């Protein structure tokens, strides 16, 4: 029988335990999945920690991809009784006792969030309704690697058809969704069992009808779409593990082009998908997939052709890359790396493009893609890419 510490005793351990323990709290995940914090300008790790300790834990907020205090109470009724369902008490219990006792902490969808993980939980992949099922969190050993500040980031699919952002179906939502808790895109279905995640969504157009492009060009000055929600559908199957490597996330996608789709000269470009990275990943590299040799790369220079890129922390303790095979019909994929300094820890972000372009697109077409997201230390990412390169090169 497991010992349950009484609520009064647990309360006395508040300072000793520390509510921002990595078992229950990730500052970036906390900010990105509680968008009201961003709206209140809580956009730094320090501010997130302060809010969690003073308010968030008590308010039963979700702050970690595999720990949810409401799920913890549901799955451990003895703790719920002892804590009188006070959420900060439940958080403290897991930190001080529950983790050591191997207690269960996560029910899929209980808080509107869904997470899969690899065998040892060193890698997690998460999504929720705010982004219509787009992947909005990837962690490696507790470190958040993605940025989901607004609906244009995440790791998501997006399409352009020759008119830039003026006709731009986007999986997670529209530009006007911004820091909202909801999205214009529609999540049509989601299944998640901890080892695999399947979603289908109907994507929003990036610009609202009549909205002007912020950076107009000959191809795009004002939105061409006459409704906010497109008829494009994005479906994906996501799981961890590939060829014996548990630091690989496989994303299998299907894109359904609507029967009345508009194109400029049958052109279609697909981000398949594109991960936006946490602003802490400020070092970029290109990689020779056959030798694992890397070279420093200055982002924002345009595409690197068929050479993949890596984003990493300066010390190499965390890194992310994405690779993909050819896009079908002999169409090659193109890679690129970007970095945007938005003036805050939550706002700063990188971007690793993997883009397919077709010049023979037609209404009603269906496209299938597979991408491999590799995470780990910089050395682990290099070695894994070399090991699995035959998938794509």
VOKE-536847 format. One record per residue (C-alpha): x, y, z; residue number from 1; residue in one letter. Coordinates in Angstrom, 3 decimals, decimal comma, always signed. Example, Ala and Ser with C-alpha at 12.3 -4.5 7.8 and 13.67 -1.06 7.14 Angstrom:
<atoms>
+----------+----------+----------+-----+---------+
|        u |        v |        w | num | residuo |
+----------+----------+----------+-----+---------+
|  +12,300 |   -4,500 |   +7,800 |   1 |       A |
|  +13,670 |   -1,060 |   +7,140 |   2 |       S |
+----------+----------+----------+-----+---------+
</atoms>
This chain:
<atoms>
+----------+----------+----------+-----+---------+
|        u |        v |        w | num | residuo |
+----------+----------+----------+-----+---------+
|   +0,000 |   +0,000 |   +0,000 |   1 |       X |
|   +1,315 |   +3,440 |   -0,951 |   2 |       X |
|   +1,581 |   +6,143 |   +1,666 |   3 |       X |
|   -0,446 |   +9,299 |   +1,044 |   4 |       X |
|   +0,834 |  +12,324 |   +2,908 |   5 |       X |
|   -1,914 |  +14,391 |   +4,465 |   6 |       X |
|   -2,803 |  +17,723 |   +2,888 |   7 |       X |
|   -1,553 |  +19,663 |   +5,890 |   8 |       X |
|   +1,834 |  +17,932 |   +5,769 |   9 |       X |
|   +2,115 |  +18,443 |   +2,014 |  10 |       X |
|   +1,386 |  +22,148 |   +2,366 |  11 |       X |
|   +4,344 |  +22,429 |   +4,701 |  12 |       X |
|   +6,648 |  +21,145 |   +1,948 |  13 |       X |
|   +5,780 |  +23,908 |   -0,536 |  14 |       X |
|   +9,085 |  +25,707 |   -0,365 |  15 |       X |
|  +11,176 |  +22,550 |   -0,099 |  16 |       X |
|   +9,603 |  +20,980 |   -3,172 |  17 |       X |
|   +9,447 |  +23,948 |   -5,532 |  18 |       X |
|   +6,361 |  +24,062 |   -7,727 |  19 |       X |
|   +8,418 |  +24,794 |  -10,848 |  20 |       X |
|   +9,958 |  +21,322 |  -10,719 |  21 |       X |
|  +10,614 |  +19,944 |  -14,212 |  22 |       X |
|   +8,397 |  +16,953 |  -13,412 |  23 |       X |
|   +5,303 |  +19,180 |  -13,555 |  24 |       X |
|   +6,339 |  +22,450 |  -15,173 |  25 |       X |
|   +7,875 |  +23,647 |  -18,438 |  26 |       X |
|   +7,900 |  +27,455 |  -18,776 |  27 |       X |
|   +7,500 |  +27,590 |  -22,563 |  28 |       X |
|   +4,847 |  +24,880 |  -22,681 |  29 |       X |
|   +3,056 |  +26,746 |  -19,880 |  30 |       X |
|   +3,010 |  +30,051 |  -21,768 |  31 |       X |
|   +2,092 |  +28,570 |  -25,134 |  32 |       X |
|   -0,774 |  +26,401 |  -23,865 |  33 |       X |
|   -2,191 |  +29,163 |  -21,646 |  34 |       X |
|   -2,467 |  +31,973 |  -24,166 |  35 |       X |
|   -4,065 |  +34,357 |  -21,667 |  36 |       X |
|   -0,600 |  +34,609 |  -20,102 |  37 |       X |
|   +0,822 |  +35,835 |  -23,405 |  38 |       X |
|   -2,011 |  +38,335 |  -23,715 |  39 |       X |
|   -1,045 |  +39,579 |  -20,241 |  40 |       X |
|   +2,571 |  +39,960 |  -21,418 |  41 |       X |
|   +3,860 |  +37,022 |  -19,405 |  42 |       X |
|   +6,400 |  +36,145 |  -22,071 |  43 |       X |
|   +9,603 |  +35,181 |  -20,259 |  44 |       X |
|  +10,666 |  +32,096 |  -18,336 |  45 |       X |
|  +11,041 |  +34,084 |  -15,125 |  46 |       X |
|   +7,555 |  +35,583 |  -15,433 |  47 |       X |
|   +6,089 |  +32,156 |  -16,230 |  48 |       X |
|   +7,711 |  +30,596 |  -13,145 |  49 |       X |
|   +6,407 |  +33,380 |  -10,940 |  50 |       X |
|   +2,866 |  +33,056 |  -12,303 |  51 |       X |
|   +2,872 |  +29,279 |  -11,918 |  52 |       X |
|   +4,029 |  +29,427 |   -8,312 |  53 |       X |
|   +1,674 |  +32,238 |   -7,318 |  54 |       X |
|   -1,406 |  +31,385 |   -9,384 |  55 |       X |
|   -1,146 |  +28,673 |  -12,009 |  56 |       X |
|   -0,750 |  +25,588 |   -9,850 |  57 |       X |
|   -3,606 |  +26,688 |   -7,614 |  58 |       X |
|   -5,748 |  +27,378 |  -10,694 |  59 |       X |
|   -5,238 |  +23,785 |  -11,923 |  60 |       X |
|   -3,513 |  +24,899 |  -15,122 |  61 |       X |
|   -1,670 |  +22,493 |  -17,409 |  62 |       X |
|   +2,060 |  +23,250 |  -17,441 |  63 |       X |
|   +3,645 |  +20,017 |  -18,681 |  64 |       X |
|   +2,986 |  +17,642 |  -21,598 |  65 |       X |
|   +2,722 |  +14,519 |  -19,402 |  66 |       X |
|   +1,415 |  +15,892 |  -16,101 |  67 |       X |
|   -2,104 |  +17,234 |  -15,602 |  68 |       X |
|   -3,267 |  +17,673 |  -12,029 |  69 |       X |
|   -6,937 |  +16,989 |  -12,833 |  70 |       X |
|   -5,909 |  +13,707 |  -14,452 |  71 |       X |
|   -3,689 |  +12,989 |  -11,463 |  72 |       X |
|   -6,653 |  +13,324 |   -9,116 |  73 |       X |
|   -8,910 |  +11,238 |  -11,390 |  74 |       X |
|   -6,363 |   +8,425 |  -11,579 |  75 |       X |
|   -5,353 |   +8,611 |   -7,913 |  76 |       X |
|   -8,517 |   +9,140 |   -5,847 |  77 |       X |
|   -6,613 |   +8,679 |   -2,591 |  78 |       X |
|   -4,535 |  +11,753 |   -3,411 |  79 |       X |
|   -7,649 |  +13,661 |   -4,461 |  80 |       X |
|   -9,255 |  +12,920 |   -1,096 |  81 |       X |
|   -6,159 |  +13,780 |   +0,888 |  82 |       X |
|   -5,710 |  +17,049 |   -0,993 |  83 |       X |
|   -9,435 |  +17,837 |   -1,019 |  84 |       X |
|   -8,831 |  +18,278 |   -4,774 |  85 |       X |
|   -6,740 |  +21,407 |   -4,157 |  86 |       X |
|   -4,568 |  +21,506 |   -7,235 |  87 |       X |
|   -1,416 |  +22,996 |   -5,752 |  88 |       X |
|   -1,540 |  +20,212 |   -3,161 |  89 |       X |
|   -1,756 |  +17,624 |   -5,937 |  90 |       X |
|   +1,222 |  +19,165 |   -7,713 |  91 |       X |
|   +3,285 |  +19,058 |   -4,522 |  92 |       X |
|   +2,271 |  +15,475 |   -3,867 |  93 |       X |
|   +3,512 |  +14,298 |   -7,234 |  94 |       X |
|   +6,820 |  +16,141 |   -6,834 |  95 |       X |
|   +7,496 |  +14,771 |   -3,366 |  96 |       X |
|   +5,892 |  +11,315 |   -3,512 |  97 |       X |
|   +3,842 |  +10,471 |   -6,581 |  98 |       X |
|   +6,716 |  +10,472 |   -9,045 |  99 |       X |
|   +8,740 |   +8,111 |   -6,863 | 100 |       X |
|   +5,675 |   +5,878 |   -6,447 | 101 |       X |
|   +5,126 |   +5,623 |  -10,219 | 102 |       X |
|   +1,641 |   +7,113 |  -10,155 | 103 |       X |
|   -0,264 |   +7,864 |  -13,366 | 104 |       X |
|   -0,525 |  +11,518 |  -14,368 | 105 |       X |
|   -2,146 |  +11,889 |  -17,803 | 106 |       X |
|   -5,540 |  +11,231 |  -19,402 | 107 |       X |
|   -5,700 |  +12,016 |  -23,112 | 108 |       X |
|   -7,999 |  +14,965 |  -23,813 | 109 |       X |
|   -8,855 |  +15,565 |  -20,167 | 110 |       X |
|   -7,617 |  +19,142 |  -20,362 | 111 |       X |
|   -8,040 |  +19,527 |  -24,112 | 112 |       X |
|   -4,467 |  +18,340 |  -24,665 | 113 |       X |
|   -3,094 |  +15,183 |  -26,301 | 114 |       X |
|   +0,453 |  +13,847 |  -25,949 | 115 |       X |
|   +2,450 |  +10,948 |  -27,317 | 116 |       X |
|   +5,882 |   +9,938 |  -26,079 | 117 |       X |
|   +8,697 |   +7,535 |  -26,810 | 118 |       X |
|   +9,508 |   +4,512 |  -24,646 | 119 |       X |
|  +11,467 |   +6,373 |  -21,976 | 120 |       X |
|   +9,493 |   +9,642 |  -22,226 | 121 |       X |
|  +12,587 |  +11,590 |  -23,261 | 122 |       X |
|  +10,606 |  +12,830 |  -26,292 | 123 |       X |
|   +7,028 |  +14,101 |  -26,203 | 124 |       X |
|   +4,792 |  +15,400 |  -29,000 | 125 |       X |
|   +1,629 |  +17,330 |  -28,138 | 126 |       X |
|   -1,338 |  +19,132 |  -29,611 | 127 |       X |
|   -4,637 |  +20,662 |  -28,584 | 128 |       X |
|   -7,702 |  +22,458 |  -29,821 | 129 |       X |
|   -6,140 |  +25,931 |  -29,822 | 130 |       X |
|   -4,131 |  +24,965 |  -32,926 | 131 |       X |
|   -6,732 |  +22,619 |  -34,483 | 132 |       X |
|   -4,525 |  +19,596 |  -33,945 | 133 |       X |
|   -1,310 |  +21,041 |  -35,380 | 134 |       X |
|   +1,759 |  +19,856 |  -33,456 | 135 |       X |
|   +2,390 |  +22,668 |  -30,986 | 136 |       X |
|   +4,900 |  +21,109 |  -28,602 | 137 |       X |
|   +7,899 |  +18,832 |  -28,941 | 138 |       X |
|  +10,079 |  +18,308 |  -25,897 | 139 |       X |
|  +13,415 |  +16,580 |  -25,497 | 140 |       X |
|  +14,383 |  +15,640 |  -21,921 | 141 |       X |
|  +11,951 |  +18,251 |  -20,633 | 142 |       X |
|  +13,116 |  +21,056 |  -22,921 | 143 |       X |
|  +10,579 |  +22,670 |  -25,247 | 144 |       X |
|  +11,836 |  +22,727 |  -28,839 | 145 |       X |
|   +8,871 |  +24,314 |  -30,635 | 146 |       X |
|   +7,348 |  +27,781 |  -30,576 | 147 |       X |
|   +3,552 |  +28,091 |  -30,650 | 148 |       X |
|   +3,214 |  +31,737 |  -29,682 | 149 |       X |
|   +0,596 |  +32,404 |  -32,369 | 150 |       X |
|   -1,248 |  +30,402 |  -35,038 | 151 |       X |
|   +1,408 |  +30,839 |  -37,728 | 152 |       X |
|   +4,120 |  +28,863 |  -35,970 | 153 |       X |
|   +3,954 |  +25,335 |  -34,454 | 154 |       X |
|   +4,988 |  +22,416 |  -36,661 | 155 |       X |
|   +2,279 |  +22,567 |  -39,272 | 156 |       X |
|   +1,206 |  +22,203 |  -42,878 | 157 |       X |
|   +0,529 |  +25,246 |  -45,040 | 158 |       X |
|   -0,143 |  +25,736 |  -48,743 | 159 |       X |
|   +0,314 |  +28,555 |  -51,217 | 160 |       X |
|   -0,906 |  +28,386 |  -54,799 | 161 |       X |
|   +0,907 |  +31,238 |  -56,505 | 162 |       X |
|   -0,728 |  +34,119 |  -54,636 | 163 |       X |
|   +1,459 |  +34,132 |  -51,510 | 164 |       X |
|   -0,427 |  +34,703 |  -48,272 | 165 |       X |
|   -3,423 |  +36,023 |  -50,219 | 166 |       X |
|   -4,598 |  +32,419 |  -50,741 | 167 |       X |
|   -2,826 |  +30,460 |  -48,015 | 168 |       X |
|   -4,572 |  +27,554 |  -46,217 | 169 |       X |
|   -2,838 |  +27,103 |  -42,856 | 170 |       X |
|   -3,384 |  +24,119 |  -40,570 | 171 |       X |
|   -3,285 |  +25,855 |  -37,173 | 172 |       X |
|   -5,374 |  +28,922 |  -37,974 | 173 |       X |
|   -5,372 |  +32,438 |  -39,367 | 174 |       X |
|   -3,293 |  +35,540 |  -38,785 | 175 |       X |
|   -6,190 |  +37,178 |  -36,989 | 176 |       X |
|   -6,369 |  +34,310 |  -34,471 | 177 |       X |
|   -3,157 |  +35,691 |  -32,971 | 178 |       X |
|   -3,012 |  +35,068 |  -29,216 | 179 |       X |
|   -6,584 |  +33,790 |  -29,030 | 180 |       X |
|   -7,507 |  +30,595 |  -27,187 | 181 |       X |
|   -9,383 |  +29,381 |  -30,273 | 182 |       X |
|   -8,745 |  +29,017 |  -33,993 | 183 |       X |
|  -10,564 |  +29,656 |  -37,246 | 184 |       X |
|   -9,382 |  +26,249 |  -38,471 | 185 |       X |
|  -11,661 |  +23,357 |  -37,576 | 186 |       X |
|  -10,449 |  +20,177 |  -35,889 | 187 |       X |
|  -12,538 |  +17,444 |  -37,507 | 188 |       X |
|  -11,122 |  +14,462 |  -35,659 | 189 |       X |
|   -8,407 |  +13,404 |  -33,252 | 190 |       X |
|   -7,244 |  +10,054 |  -31,843 | 191 |       X |
|   -4,389 |   +9,582 |  -29,426 | 192 |       X |
|   -3,324 |   +6,572 |  -27,388 | 193 |       X |
|   +0,050 |   +7,711 |  -26,081 | 194 |       X |
|   +2,052 |   +6,022 |  -28,840 | 195 |       X |
|   +0,419 |   +7,524 |  -31,943 | 196 |       X |
|   -1,577 |  +10,624 |  -32,790 | 197 |       X |
|   -3,991 |  +11,035 |  -35,712 | 198 |       X |
|   -5,687 |  +14,324 |  -36,610 | 199 |       X |
|   -7,806 |  +15,696 |  -39,436 | 200 |       X |
|   -8,480 |  +19,396 |  -39,771 | 201 |       X |
|  -10,116 |  +21,830 |  -42,140 | 202 |       X |
|   -7,718 |  +24,721 |  -42,448 | 203 |       X |
|   -8,304 |  +28,431 |  -42,218 | 204 |       X |
|   -7,027 |  +30,855 |  -44,820 | 205 |       X |
|   -4,171 |  +32,874 |  -43,338 | 206 |       X |
|   -5,797 |  +36,190 |  -44,289 | 207 |       X |
|   -9,408 |  +37,078 |  -43,632 | 208 |       X |
|  -11,584 |  +38,018 |  -46,624 | 209 |       X |
|  -10,695 |  +41,554 |  -47,661 | 210 |       X |
|   -7,589 |  +41,668 |  -45,439 | 211 |       X |
|   -4,560 |  +43,373 |  -46,959 | 212 |       X |
|   -1,179 |  +41,687 |  -47,040 | 213 |       X |
|   +1,288 |  +43,366 |  -44,648 | 214 |       X |
|   +4,076 |  +43,132 |  -47,256 | 215 |       X |
|   +2,314 |  +43,439 |  -50,626 | 216 |       X |
|   +3,827 |  +42,124 |  -53,828 | 217 |       X |
|   +2,779 |  +41,680 |  -57,435 | 218 |       X |
|   +1,318 |  +38,280 |  -56,498 | 219 |       X |
|   -0,447 |  +39,362 |  -53,313 | 220 |       X |
|   -1,964 |  +42,612 |  -52,124 | 221 |       X |
|   -5,340 |  +41,613 |  -50,664 | 222 |       X |
|   -6,867 |  +38,259 |  -49,729 | 223 |       X |
|   -8,437 |  +36,401 |  -52,670 | 224 |       X |
|  -10,488 |  +34,074 |  -50,459 | 225 |       X |
|  -14,095 |  +35,055 |  -49,837 | 226 |       X |
|  -14,460 |  +33,058 |  -46,615 | 227 |       X |
|  -12,293 |  +32,598 |  -43,537 | 228 |       X |
|  -12,371 |  +28,793 |  -43,563 | 229 |       X |
|  -10,956 |  +26,944 |  -46,560 | 230 |       X |
|  -12,053 |  +23,541 |  -47,851 | 231 |       X |
|   -8,510 |  +22,146 |  -47,728 | 232 |       X |
|   -8,124 |  +19,207 |  -45,356 | 233 |       X |
|   -4,929 |  +18,154 |  -43,628 | 234 |       X |
|   -4,684 |  +14,689 |  -42,071 | 235 |       X |
|   -1,676 |  +13,207 |  -40,321 | 236 |       X |
|   -0,443 |  +10,204 |  -38,384 | 237 |       X |
|   +2,359 |  +10,917 |  -35,914 | 238 |       X |
|   +4,447 |   +8,421 |  -33,948 | 239 |       X |
|   +7,898 |   +8,156 |  -32,386 | 240 |       X |
|  +10,635 |   +5,729 |  -33,328 | 241 |       X |
|  +12,185 |   +4,835 |  -36,673 | 242 |       X |
|  +14,818 |   +2,206 |  -37,533 | 243 |       X |
|  +15,649 |   +1,714 |  -33,882 | 244 |       X |
|  +16,007 |   +5,414 |  -33,077 | 245 |       X |
|  +13,580 |   +6,612 |  -30,420 | 246 |       X |
|  +14,515 |  +10,271 |  -31,006 | 247 |       X |
|  +12,785 |  +10,327 |  -34,415 | 248 |       X |
|   +9,228 |  +11,616 |  -34,825 | 249 |       X |
|   +7,528 |  +10,367 |  -37,984 | 250 |       X |
|   +4,807 |  +12,537 |  -39,516 | 251 |       X |
|   +2,766 |  +10,919 |  -42,299 | 252 |       X |
|   +0,476 |  +13,415 |  -43,985 | 253 |       X |
|   -2,371 |  +13,573 |  -46,471 | 254 |       X |
|   -3,486 |  +16,837 |  -48,064 | 255 |       X |
|   -6,861 |  +16,938 |  -49,806 | 256 |       X |
|   -7,206 |  +19,752 |  -52,324 | 257 |       X |
|  -10,849 |  +20,847 |  -52,712 | 258 |       X |
|  -12,611 |  +20,291 |  -56,052 | 259 |       X |
|  -13,004 |  +24,023 |  -56,674 | 260 |       X |
|   -9,431 |  +25,054 |  -55,711 | 261 |       X |
|   -7,875 |  +28,066 |  -57,442 | 262 |       X |
|   -4,266 |  +28,051 |  -58,681 | 263 |       X |
|   -1,926 |  +30,374 |  -60,548 | 264 |       X |
|   -0,657 |  +28,263 |  -63,455 | 265 |       X |
|   -1,306 |  +24,983 |  -61,589 | 266 |       X |
|   +1,306 |  +25,901 |  -58,958 | 267 |       X |
|   +1,125 |  +24,447 |  -55,439 | 268 |       X |
|   +3,692 |  +24,819 |  -52,659 | 269 |       X |
|   +3,412 |  +22,720 |  -49,519 | 270 |       X |
|   +5,218 |  +23,183 |  -46,219 | 271 |       X |
|   +5,396 |  +19,513 |  -45,387 | 272 |       X |
|   +5,406 |  +20,365 |  -42,454 | 273 |       X |
|   +7,497 |  +23,281 |  -41,184 | 274 |       X |
|   +8,603 |  +23,404 |  -37,532 | 275 |       X |
|   +9,012 |  +26,781 |  -35,847 | 276 |       X |
|  +11,604 |  +26,339 |  -33,132 | 277 |       X |
|  +11,965 |  +27,699 |  -29,622 | 278 |       X |
|  +13,915 |  +30,956 |  -29,560 | 279 |       X |
|  +16,619 |  +29,343 |  -27,417 | 280 |       X |
|  +17,769 |  +27,365 |  -30,462 | 281 |       X |
|  +19,909 |  +30,124 |  -31,955 | 282 |       X |
|  +22,692 |  +28,144 |  -33,638 | 283 |       X |
|  +22,075 |  +26,798 |  -37,137 | 284 |       X |
|  +23,908 |  +24,287 |  -39,286 | 285 |       X |
|  +23,706 |  +22,494 |  -42,588 | 286 |       X |
|  +24,449 |  +18,775 |  -42,567 | 287 |       X |
|  +25,932 |  +16,316 |  -45,012 | 288 |       X |
|  +23,542 |  +13,417 |  -44,432 | 289 |       X |
|  +26,073 |  +10,804 |  -45,596 | 290 |       X |
|  +29,019 |  +11,848 |  -43,405 | 291 |       X |
|  +27,205 |  +13,669 |  -40,544 | 292 |       X |
|  +29,558 |  +16,613 |  -41,089 | 293 |       X |
|  +27,962 |  +19,922 |  -40,165 | 294 |       X |
|  +28,818 |  +23,488 |  -41,099 | 295 |       X |
|  +27,669 |  +26,654 |  -39,309 | 296 |       X |
|  +24,909 |  +28,360 |  -41,247 | 297 |       X |
|  +23,692 |  +31,923 |  -41,037 | 298 |       X |
|  +19,876 |  +31,844 |  -41,205 | 299 |       X |
|  +17,668 |  +34,052 |  -43,391 | 300 |       X |
|  +19,784 |  +33,493 |  -46,514 | 301 |       X |
|  +17,135 |  +31,646 |  -48,482 | 302 |       X |
|  +16,979 |  +27,987 |  -49,378 | 303 |       X |
|  +19,839 |  +25,513 |  -49,031 | 304 |       X |
|  +18,580 |  +23,357 |  -51,875 | 305 |       X |
|  +18,403 |  +19,691 |  -50,876 | 306 |       X |
|  +20,735 |  +20,131 |  -47,889 | 307 |       X |
|  +18,888 |  +19,836 |  -44,541 | 308 |       X |
|  +19,395 |  +22,288 |  -41,706 | 309 |       X |
|  +19,610 |  +21,908 |  -37,918 | 310 |       X |
|  +18,627 |  +24,345 |  -35,163 | 311 |       X |
|  +20,433 |  +23,927 |  -31,838 | 312 |       X |
|  +21,195 |  +25,625 |  -28,565 | 313 |       X |
|  +24,650 |  +27,257 |  -28,537 | 314 |       X |
|  +26,031 |  +24,516 |  -26,262 | 315 |       X |
|  +24,558 |  +21,734 |  -28,411 | 316 |       X |
|  +22,539 |  +20,278 |  -25,532 | 317 |       X |
|  +19,309 |  +20,382 |  -27,553 | 318 |       X |
|  +18,701 |  +20,355 |  -31,292 | 319 |       X |
|  +16,013 |  +19,691 |  -33,888 | 320 |       X |
|  +16,077 |  +18,935 |  -37,589 | 321 |       X |
|  +13,578 |  +17,769 |  -40,179 | 322 |       X |
|  +14,246 |  +15,664 |  -43,263 | 323 |       X |
|  +11,932 |  +14,282 |  -45,906 | 324 |       X |
|  +12,045 |  +12,161 |  -49,058 | 325 |       X |
|  +11,226 |  +13,511 |  -52,479 | 326 |       X |
|   +7,717 |  +14,877 |  -52,748 | 327 |       X |
|   +6,383 |  +12,588 |  -55,452 | 328 |       X |
|   +6,127 |  +12,887 |  -59,241 | 329 |       X |
|   +9,883 |  +13,500 |  -59,266 | 330 |       X |
|   +9,496 |  +16,764 |  -57,381 | 331 |       X |
|  +12,386 |  +17,574 |  -55,068 | 332 |       X |
|  +12,091 |  +19,125 |  -51,633 | 333 |       X |
|  +13,915 |  +22,230 |  -50,528 | 334 |       X |
|  +15,264 |  +23,154 |  -47,115 | 335 |       X |
|  +15,932 |  +26,478 |  -45,391 | 336 |       X |
|  +16,527 |  +27,983 |  -41,955 | 337 |       X |
|  +15,314 |  +31,302 |  -40,571 | 338 |       X |
|  +15,430 |  +33,175 |  -37,277 | 339 |       X |
|  +13,134 |  +35,976 |  -36,120 | 340 |       X |
|  +13,929 |  +38,131 |  -33,095 | 341 |       X |
|  +10,541 |  +39,298 |  -31,849 | 342 |       X |
|  +11,781 |  +40,962 |  -28,672 | 343 |       X |
|  +10,752 |  +38,437 |  -26,013 | 344 |       X |
|  +11,742 |  +34,944 |  -24,901 | 345 |       X |
|   +8,333 |  +33,602 |  -25,887 | 346 |       X |
|   +8,215 |  +35,513 |  -29,169 | 347 |       X |
|  +11,673 |  +34,751 |  -30,572 | 348 |       X |
|  +11,595 |  +31,822 |  -32,975 | 349 |       X |
|  +13,445 |  +29,925 |  -35,655 | 350 |       X |
|  +11,998 |  +28,163 |  -38,685 | 351 |       X |
|  +13,185 |  +25,063 |  -40,528 | 352 |       X |
|  +11,551 |  +24,818 |  -43,929 | 353 |       X |
|  +10,954 |  +21,625 |  -45,843 | 354 |       X |
|   +9,023 |  +22,678 |  -48,941 | 355 |       X |
|   +7,588 |  +20,829 |  -51,939 | 356 |       X |
|   +6,537 |  +22,619 |  -55,135 | 357 |       X |
|   +4,449 |  +21,245 |  -57,962 | 358 |       X |
|   +3,626 |  +22,910 |  -61,279 | 359 |       X |
|   +0,963 |  +20,385 |  -62,298 | 360 |       X |
|   -1,522 |  +20,788 |  -59,435 | 361 |       X |
|   -5,227 |  +20,392 |  -60,083 | 362 |       X |
|   -8,407 |  +20,764 |  -58,093 | 363 |       X |
|   -9,279 |  +17,560 |  -56,269 | 364 |       X |
|   -5,685 |  +16,314 |  -56,048 | 365 |       X |
|   -4,551 |  +14,335 |  -53,012 | 366 |       X |
|   -0,950 |  +14,595 |  -51,817 | 367 |       X |
|   +0,866 |  +12,243 |  -49,437 | 368 |       X |
|   +4,011 |  +13,205 |  -47,563 | 369 |       X |
|   +6,296 |  +11,752 |  -44,910 | 370 |       X |
|   +8,669 |  +13,769 |  -42,756 | 371 |       X |
|  +11,134 |  +12,757 |  -40,056 | 372 |       X |
|  +11,753 |  +15,155 |  -37,182 | 373 |       X |
|  +14,980 |  +14,322 |  -35,356 | 374 |       X |
|  +15,613 |  +15,658 |  -31,839 | 375 |       X |
|  +18,322 |  +15,233 |  -29,227 | 376 |       X |
|  +21,691 |  +16,776 |  -28,564 | 377 |       X |
|  +23,421 |  +18,213 |  -31,612 | 378 |       X |
|  +25,672 |  +15,147 |  -31,808 | 379 |       X |
|  +22,694 |  +12,796 |  -31,452 | 380 |       X |
|  +20,808 |  +14,584 |  -34,225 | 381 |       X |
|  +23,828 |  +14,412 |  -36,530 | 382 |       X |
|  +24,338 |  +10,710 |  -35,912 | 383 |       X |
|  +20,664 |   +9,831 |  -36,271 | 384 |       X |
|  +20,282 |  +11,705 |  -39,550 | 385 |       X |
|  +23,288 |   +9,866 |  -40,976 | 386 |       X |
|  +21,862 |   +6,535 |  -39,773 | 387 |       X |
|  +18,416 |   +7,023 |  -41,343 | 388 |       X |
|  +19,477 |   +8,997 |  -44,405 | 389 |       X |
|  +18,461 |   +6,181 |  -46,738 | 390 |       X |
|  +14,838 |   +7,138 |  -46,026 | 391 |       X |
|  +15,181 |  +10,337 |  -47,929 | 392 |       X |
|  +18,437 |  +10,689 |  -49,886 | 393 |       X |
+----------+----------+----------+-----+---------+
</atoms>
